[in-house]
Amino acid sequence: MERRIWLGAAAVATASSGFSGAADACQPFLGVWRLLRYQFRNKTTGRVVHPYTEKPEGRIAYDAAGRMSAQLMRPGRKLLGGKVPQAGAAAIFEQASAEEIREAAGGYIAYYGTFDVMPAERTVVHHVKGCLIPNWVGATLRRKYEFNGATRLILTADTPLAVGTLVWERE
């Protein structure tokens, strides 16, 4: 009986941590970070592109339960249908043209899920549970990480065609 209680307590403690890695490795990530820079460098041409301008807006948050969320946006996006946002989201989308919706969605990305830190690989892994882009739901996004002091986080996504770099500042 005593062994069963101990094993049950250990399972609850492990499950409630939300991390498959060491909690110490996750600690530096915890909190809310503001996006300072987001760019892609083409591996073939070396050309650098800023998908949401050179001054993008965004936040990424990590919590102690192992959850994360990220939102990135191109500032200055046009209102859908030129309307002031007084209606609900469904009504606004219903009134907007396909081109307006495409432009609005192309200037914004948001997703949430859970995360793991793999310190030996200097990698943070985002397990996507929900996303503006349905294709990403269920995806695993691997990002190399680097901390520049306690207030800067640099995430790098290495894709077949380009290397994306996101620079975040702790809020």
Phi and psi in degrees as GROMACS dihedral restraints (atoms count N, CA, C in turn):
[ dihedral_restraints ]
;  ai    aj    ak    al  type     phi  dphi    fc
    3     4     5     6     1   -61.0    20    10
    4     5     6     7     1   -39.7    20    10
    6     7     8     9     1   -64.4    20    10
    7     8     9    10     1   -41.4    20    10
    9    10    11    12     1   -62.9    20    10
   10    11    12    13     1   -41.6    20    10
   12    13    14    15     1   -63.5    20    10
   13    14    15    16     1   -45.3    20    10
   15    16    17    18     1   -62.5    20    10
   16    17    18    19     1   -44.9    20    10
   18    19    20    21     1   -63.8    20    10
   19    20    21    22     1   -40.0    20    10
   21    22    23    24     1   -64.0    20    10
   22    23    24    25     1   -42.2    20    10
   24    25    26    27     1   -65.4    20    10
   25    26    27    28     1   -38.8    20    10
   27    28    29    30     1   -65.8    20    10
   28    29    30    31     1   -39.8    20    10
   30    31    32    33     1   -65.3    20    10
   31    32    33    34     1   -42.4    20    10
   33    34    35    36     1   -64.2    20    10
   34    35    36    37     1   -43.8    20    10
   36    37    38    39     1   -61.7    20    10
   37    38    39    40     1   -41.7    20    10
   39    40    41    42     1   -68.1    20    10
   40    41    42    43     1   -45.6    20    10
   42    43    44    45     1   -66.4    20    10
   43    44    45    46     1   -37.3    20    10
   45    46    47    48     1   -74.9    20    10
   46    47    48    49     1   -17.2    20    10
   48    49    50    51     1   -69.3    20    10
   49    50    51    52     1   -30.6    20    10
   51    52    53    54     1    77.8    20    10
   52    53    54    55     1    -1.4    20    10
   54    55    56    57     1  -116.6    20    10
   55    56    57    58     1   141.8    20    10
   57    58    59    60     1   -93.7    20    10
   58    59    60    61     1   -13.3    20    10
   60    61    62    63     1  -101.5    20    10
   61    62    63    64     1  -173.3    20    10
   63    64    65    66     1   -71.8    20    10
   64    65    66    67     1   139.1    20    10
   66    67    68    69     1   -60.5    20    10
   67    68    69    70     1   -33.8    20    10
   69    70    71    72     1   -60.7    20    10
   70    71    72    73     1   -36.2    20    10
   72    73    74    75     1   -68.6    20    10
   73    74    75    76     1   -29.2    20    10
   75    76    77    78     1   -81.3    20    10
   76    77    78    79     1   -26.0    20    10
   78    79    80    81     1   -51.1    20    10
   79    80    81    82     1   -46.2    20    10
   81    82    83    84     1   -63.5    20    10
   82    83    84    85     1   -21.8    20    10
   84    85    86    87     1   -79.6    20    10
   85    86    87    88     1   -27.3    20    10
   87    88    89    90     1   -59.9    20    10
   88    89    90    91     1   134.8    20    10
   90    91    92    93     1   122.6    20    10
   91    92    93    94     1  -167.2    20    10
   93    94    95    96     1  -112.5    20    10
   94    95    96    97     1   136.3    20    10
   96    97    98    99     1  -123.1    20    10
   97    98    99   100     1   138.6    20    10
   99   100   101   102     1   -99.5    20    10
  100   101   102   103     1   136.0    20    10
  102   103   104   105     1   -74.5    20    10
  103   104   105   106     1   127.5    20    10
  105   106   107   108     1  -103.6    20    10
  106   107   108   109     1   -38.0    20    10
  108   109   110   111     1  -152.0    20    10
  109   110   111   112     1   143.6    20    10
  111   112   113   114     1  -143.5    20    10
  112   113   114   115     1   120.0    20    10
  114   115   116   117     1  -149.0    20    10
  115   116   117   118     1   156.9    20    10
  117   118   119   120     1  -121.7    20    10
  118   119   120   121     1   139.2    20    10
  120   121   122   123     1  -115.3    20    10
  121   122   123   124     1   119.5    20    10
  123   124   125   126     1   -64.0    20    10
  124   125   126   127     1   128.9    20    10
  126   127   128   129     1   -69.6    20    10
  127   128   129   130     1   -28.2    20    10
  129   130   131   132     1   -84.6    20    10
  130   131   132   133     1   -48.3    20    10
  132   133   134   135     1   -95.6    20    10
  133   134   135   136     1   -20.9    20    10
  135   136   137   138     1    80.6    20    10
  136   137   138   139     1    -2.9    20    10
  138   139   140   141     1   -63.1    20    10
  139   140   141   142     1   135.9    20    10
  141   142   143   144     1  -105.3    20    10
  142   143   144   145     1   132.1    20    10
  144   145   146   147     1  -123.6    20    10
  145   146   147   148     1   138.2    20    10
  147   148   149   150     1  -108.9    20    10
  148   149   150   151     1    95.5    20    10
  150   151   152   153     1   -59.3    20    10
  151   152   153   154     1   -29.5    20    10
  153   154   155   156     1  -119.8    20    10
  154   155   156   157     1    36.2    20    10
  156   157   158   159     1    77.6    20    10
  157   158   159   160     1   173.5    20    10
  159   160   161   162     1   -77.1    20    10
  160   161   162   163     1    -9.3    20    10
  162   163   164   165     1  -129.3    20    10
  163   164   165   166     1    69.1    20    10
  165   166   167   168     1   -72.2    20    10
  166   167   168   169     1   165.7    20    10
  168   169   170   171     1  -116.6    20    10
  169   170   171   172     1   145.5    20    10
  171   172   173   174     1   175.7    20    10
  172   173   174   175     1   164.1    20    10
  174   175   176   177     1  -139.6    20    10
  175   176   177   178     1   147.0    20    10
  177   178   179   180     1  -132.8    20    10
  178   179   180   181     1   139.0    20    10
  180   181   182   183     1  -132.5    20    10
  181   182   183   184     1   140.3    20    10
  183   184   185   186     1  -127.4    20    10
  184   185   186   187     1   135.8    20    10
  186   187   188   189     1  -120.9    20    10
  187   188   189   190     1   169.1    20    10
  189   190   191   192     1   -69.2    20    10
  190   191   192   193     1   -13.8    20    10
  192   193   194   195     1   -86.9    20    10
  193   194   195   196     1     0.5    20    10
  195   196   197   198     1    89.4    20    10
  196   197   198   199     1    15.9    20    10
  198   199   200   201     1   -98.5    20    10
  199   200   201   202     1   153.2    20    10
  201   202   203   204     1  -144.8    20    10
  202   203   204   205     1   159.6    20    10
  204   205   206   207     1  -151.1    20    10
  205   206   207   208     1   150.2    20    10
  207   208   209   210     1  -141.1    20    10
  208   209   210   211     1   140.1    20    10
  210   211   212   213     1  -139.8    20    10
  211   212   213   214     1   129.1    20    10
  213   214   215   216     1  -130.5    20    10
  214   215   216   217     1   143.0    20    10
  216   217   218   219     1  -148.7    20    10
  217   218   219   220     1   144.2    20    10
  219   220   221   222     1   -82.7    20    10
  220   221   222   223     1   120.9    20    10
  222   223   224   225     1   -67.6    20    10
  223   224   225   226     1   154.4    20    10
  225   226   227   228     1    80.9    20    10
  226   227   228   229     1    18.2    20    10
  228   229   230   231     1   -62.6    20    10
  229   230   231   232     1   146.4    20    10
  231   232   233   234     1   -73.0    20    10
  232   233   234   235     1   149.0    20    10
  234   235   236   237     1   -67.8    20    10
  235   236   237   238     1   143.0    20    10
  237   238   239   240     1   -71.4    20    10
  238   239   240   241     1   126.5    20    10
  240   241   242   243     1    68.4    20    10
  241   242   243   244     1     8.2    20    10
  243   244   245   246     1    68.5    20    10
  244   245   246   247     1    13.5    20    10
  246   247   248   249     1   -92.8    20    10
  247   248   249   250     1   148.2    20    10
  249   250   251   252     1   -74.7    20    10
  250   251   252   253     1   138.5    20    10
  252   253   254   255     1   -73.1    20    10
  253   254   255   256     1    78.3    20    10
  255   256   257   258     1  -108.0    20    10
  256   257   258   259     1   -17.8    20    10
  258   259   260   261     1   -92.6    20    10
  259   260   261   262     1   168.2    20    10
  261   262   263   264     1   -71.2    20    10
  262   263   264   265     1   165.8    20    10
  264   265   266   267     1   -57.6    20    10
  265   266   267   268     1   -43.7    20    10
  267   268   269   270     1   -60.8    20    10
  268   269   270   271     1   -42.2    20    10
  270   271   272   273     1   -67.3    20    10
  271   272   273   274     1   -38.5    20    10
  273   274   275   276     1   -65.2    20    10
  274   275   276   277     1   -46.2    20    10
  276   277   278   279     1   -64.1    20    10
  277   278   279   280     1   -35.6    20    10
  279   280   281   282     1   -63.3    20    10
  280   281   282   283     1   -33.5    20    10
  282   283   284   285     1   -86.6    20    10
  283   284   285   286     1   -15.8    20    10
  285   286   287   288     1   -83.8    20    10
  286   287   288   289     1   152.6    20    10
  288   289   290   291     1   -79.6    20    10
  289   290   291   292     1   163.3    20    10
  291   292   293   294     1   -60.2    20    10
  292   293   294   295     1   -39.7    20    10
  294   295   296   297     1   -64.5    20    10
  295   296   297   298     1   -41.7    20    10
  297   298   299   300     1   -63.1    20    10
  298   299   300   301     1   -41.5    20    10
  300   301   302   303     1   -66.5    20    10
  301   302   303   304     1   -42.0    20    10
  303   304   305   306     1   -60.9    20    10
  304   305   306   307     1   -43.4    20    10
  306   307   308   309     1   -66.5    20    10
  307   308   309   310     1   -41.9    20    10
  309   310   311   312     1   -64.5    20    10
  310   311   312   313     1   -45.9    20    10
  312   313   314   315     1   -68.2    20    10
  313   314   315   316     1   -33.8    20    10
  315   316   317   318     1   -68.7    20    10
  316   317   318   319     1   -15.1    20    10
  318   319   320   321     1  -105.7    20    10
  319   320   321   322     1    18.2    20    10
  321   322   323   324     1  -154.3    20    10
  322   323   324   325     1   140.7    20    10
  324   325   326   327     1  -140.2    20    10
  325   326   327   328     1   137.6    20    10
  327   328   329   330     1  -144.8    20    10
  328   329   330   331     1   139.0    20    10
  330   331   332   333     1  -154.2    20    10
  331   332   333   334     1   161.6    20    10
  333   334   335   336     1  -144.5    20    10
  334   335   336   337     1   163.1    20    10
  336   337   338   339     1   170.3    20    10
  337   338   339   340     1  -142.4    20    10
  339   340   341   342     1  -121.0    20    10
  340   341   342   343     1   169.1    20    10
  342   343   344   345     1  -142.9    20    10
  343   344   345   346     1   155.5    20    10
  345   346   347   348     1  -131.8    20    10
  346   347   348   349     1   149.9    20    10
  348   349   350   351     1  -114.3    20    10
  349   350   351   352     1   132.4    20    10
  351   352   353   354     1  -116.2    20    10
  352   353   354   355     1    86.1    20    10
  354   355   356   357     1   -59.2    20    10
  355   356   357   358     1   -34.8    20    10
  357   358   359   360     1   -63.5    20    10
  358   359   360   361     1   -30.5    20    10
  360   361   362   363     1   -99.0    20    10
  361   362   363   364     1    -2.8    20    10
  363   364   365   366     1    51.5    20    10
  364   365   366   367     1    48.3    20    10
  366   367   368   369     1  -128.2    20    10
  367   368   369   370     1   137.3    20    10
  369   370   371   372     1  -109.7    20    10
  370   371   372   373     1   136.5    20    10
  372   373   374   375     1  -115.0    20    10
  373   374   375   376     1   123.6    20    10
  375   376   377   378     1   -99.8    20    10
  376   377   378   379     1   123.3    20    10
  378   379   380   381     1  -100.3    20    10
  379   380   381   382     1   103.9    20    10
  381   382   383   384     1   -76.8    20    10
  382   383   384   385     1   122.8    20    10
  384   385   386   387     1  -102.4    20    10
  385   386   387   388     1   -32.1    20    10
  387   388   389   390     1  -148.7    20    10
  388   389   390   391     1   145.3    20    10
  390   391   392   393     1  -159.6    20    10
  391   392   393   394     1   150.2    20    10
  393   394   395   396     1   -56.7    20    10
  394   395   396   397     1   -38.2    20    10
  396   397   398   399     1   -92.3    20    10
  397   398   399   400     1   108.3    20    10
  399   400   401   402     1   -56.7    20    10
  400   401   402   403     1   -29.5    20    10
  402   403   404   405     1   -61.3    20    10
  403   404   405   406     1   -24.5    20    10
  405   406   407   408     1   -84.0    20    10
  406   407   408   409     1   -16.4    20    10
  408   409   410   411     1   -61.9    20    10
  409   410   411   412     1   126.0    20    10
  411   412   413   414     1    90.2    20    10
  412   413   414   415     1    -5.4    20    10
  414   415   416   417     1   -77.9    20    10
  415   416   417   418     1   159.6    20    10
  417   418   419   420     1  -115.9    20    10
  418   419   420   421     1   116.2    20    10
  420   421   422   423     1  -104.2    20    10
  421   422   423   424     1   118.1    20    10
  423   424   425   426     1   -99.8    20    10
  424   425   426   427     1   130.2    20    10
  426   427   428   429     1  -130.1    20    10
  427   428   429   430     1   127.9    20    10
  429   430   431   432     1   -69.8    20    10
  430   431   432   433     1   145.3    20    10
  432   433   434   435     1  -127.9    20    10
  433   434   435   436     1   154.6    20    10
  435   436   437   438     1  -148.1    20    10
  436   437   438   439     1   133.3    20    10
  438   439   440   441     1  -102.0    20    10
  439   440   441   442     1   134.9    20    10
  441   442   443   444     1  -111.8    20    10
  442   443   444   445     1    89.3    20    10
  444   445   446   447     1    72.9    20    10
  445   446   447   448     1  -160.7    20    10
  447   448   449   450     1   -90.3    20    10
  448   449   450   451     1    -6.4    20    10
  450   451   452   453     1  -115.1    20    10
  451   452   453   454     1    -3.7    20    10
  453   454   455   456     1  -123.4    20    10
  454   455   456   457     1   133.5    20    10
  456   457   458   459     1  -126.9    20    10
  457   458   459   460     1   126.6    20    10
  459   460   461   462     1  -114.8    20    10
  460   461   462   463     1   121.1    20    10
  462   463   464   465     1  -111.2    20    10
  463   464   465   466     1   136.3    20    10
  465   466   467   468     1  -124.6    20    10
  466   467   468   469     1   127.3    20    10
  468   469   470   471     1  -109.9    20    10
  469   470   471   472     1   117.1    20    10
  471   472   473   474     1  -100.4    20    10
  472   473   474   475     1   108.4    20    10
  474   475   476   477     1  -106.3    20    10
  475   476   477   478     1   170.3    20    10
  477   478   479   480     1   -59.5    20    10
  478   479   480   481     1   -31.9    20    10
  480   481   482   483     1  -101.4    20    10
  481   482   483   484     1   -26.4    20    10
  483   484   485   486     1  -151.0    20    10
  484   485   486   487     1   165.4    20    10
  486   487   488   489     1  -114.9    20    10
  487   488   489   490     1   119.3    20    10
  489   490   491   492     1   -97.3    20    10
  490   491   492   493     1   139.4    20    10
  492   493   494   495     1  -127.2    20    10
  493   494   495   496     1   128.6    20    10
  495   496   497   498     1  -121.6    20    10
  496   497   498   499     1   126.0    20    10
  498   499   500   501     1  -111.0    20    10
  499   500   501   502     1   123.3    20    10
  501   502   503   504     1  -118.8    20    10
  502   503   504   505     1   149.4    20    10
  504   505   506   507     1  -122.5    20    10
  505   506   507   508     1   132.5    20    10
  507   508   509   510     1   -63.8    20    10
  508   509   510   511     1   136.4    20    10
